[in-house]
Amino acid sequence: MKEIQIRQAVIEDLEQVAEVEARCFPAAEAADEKSLKERLEAFPGSFLVAECEGRIAGFINGAATNERTIADEMFEDVSLHDPRGAYQSIFGLDVDEDFRHQGLAGRLMKALIEKAESEGRKGLILTCKEHLIGFYEQFGYCSMGVSKSVHGGAVWYDMILEFSR
């Protein structure tokens, strides 16, 4: 695998990030370029990209919140981001097809977990489809069952990782 750098996203990454998002999620679930731009501006500290030779290979992003689950409105309303929130949410973990099966999703996840812990958060939350529950459990997430989320018309599961203090 070529050398990949994980770093905080910058606004100049927007076009590539939007392209990766569009390739990784069905249209009904994918964030559009406008939403991704708003996220980059509202919570750049929790928007990480994996870059390989100038190309965005993947990214992870999400707002901070005091809630233990993600509500659908959080995906669209960046004003719900609370910089002092107890939990780091994950709205998306995207890896471009050319970079899959090389451990990149895990590296991005670990980087955001470490960042959230260093910032004193209680843990992280996300929603995922049933077939991905096992993937997230590897990182210490626990399933809380079927989510109230109806984002994109899919069935989602709430997952939480809580730090022991």
N, C-alpha and C positions, 0 to 999 in steps of 0.2 A: 504494500500500500504506500502511496506517495505520502509525503509529510503533510499533515493536516494541523492547522492552528485553530484552536477554539478561542474566540474573543467576543467582546461585546459588539453587538451590531451597531452600525452607523447608518444614517439616512442614505448614504451612497450605495448601500446594499439592497435598497428597496426593490429595484427592478428584478434582480436575481432571486431575492427571497420570494417575491410574488410568483415568479415562474416556477420555483420549486414547489410552493404551496399548491399551485394549480395542477401540477403533475402528481402530487401525493394524495390529494383528497378529491372525492367527487364534487362536482360544482355546487351541490346543495350544502356541502359541509365546509368547503374551502373558504378561507378569509380572502376577500378581494384586496386589491392593491391599496384602496383607500383605508380599509380597516387596518391593514398591516402598517401603513404610514402612521396612523393614529397611535398604534401600539408602540412603534419605534420612538415616537415623540413623547408619549406619556410614561412609559416605563422601560427606557433603554437599558437600565441596569439588569433587568430580567429578560433580556432578549439577546441570546447568544447565537453566534453563527460558527459553523465549521467551514474553514476556507482552505482550499487546496489550489495552489498555483493561481491565485486570483479568482477562482471560481467558488461560489457558495455551494458546498456539498450537502449541507443540511443546517437545520436551526431548531431552536427550542425557545418558546416564549410563553409568558403569562403574567397576569397582574397579581399584586399582593392583596390579600383580603383577610378579614376576621372571620369569614364564614368557613365551615368545614366541608362544604361542597360547592361546586360551581353552578351558578344559575345561568340560564341561557342569555339573559341580558348582559352578563359580564363580557361575552364575546364581542358585543357591539358598542357598549358604552364604557369608554376608557375612563370616564369620571368616577367609576366604581372602584378604580385602583386606589388602594390606601397604602402609601409608601411605608407606613408603620404597621401594616397588617401582620397578623400572627402567622398566616399561611401564605406560601408561595403557590399560586396556581400554575398549571401548565395547560395552555390552550392548544398547543400543537407541538409535536415532535416530528419533524420532517427530515427525511434523508432521501436525496435524489437517487433515482434508480441506479445510476452508474456507481454509486458509493455504498450500496446496501451489502449486508452480510460481511462487513469488515469491522464490526464493533463500534461504528460511529454513533449510532443511536445511544448506546450505552455510555460512550464518552460524554456526549452532550448531557445526558441525564445526570451522570455523576457530577459534572461541572456545575449544574444548576443546584443539585442537592448540596454540594459543598458550599456554594455561594449562599444559599438560604440558611444553612446552619451557621455560617460565619456571621451572618447578619442578625442572628438571634431569633430567627423565626421558630415557631413551634413545630413546623413540618411543611409538607407539600400536599397538594390535592390535584386530582385530575379526573377526567372521565375518559373511558375507553370502551371499545367494543369487546364483547365476551372473549373472542379468540386472543386478545392481547393481555388478559388478566395475568396469565403466567409470566409474561415478559416483565410486567411491572412488579410482580411479587419478588422477582430476583433482587430488586433494589430495596426491598423492605416495605413496599406498599401492601396494604390490606384492602380487600374488597368490602365495601359497605352495601353491596347489592345494587339492584337496578336503580338508576338515577331518575330523577324527575325530568331531566333534560330531554327535549324532543328535537334538539339541534339537527338540522338536515333530515329530519324524519327517521333517524336511526335509533336503535335501542342502545343506551349507554349504561355503563356501570361506574359508580362513584368509587374512587380509590383514594386512600390516604396513607401518608407516611408521616408518623409522628416521631420526633426526636426524643430520646430518653434523656432526662436532665437530672 
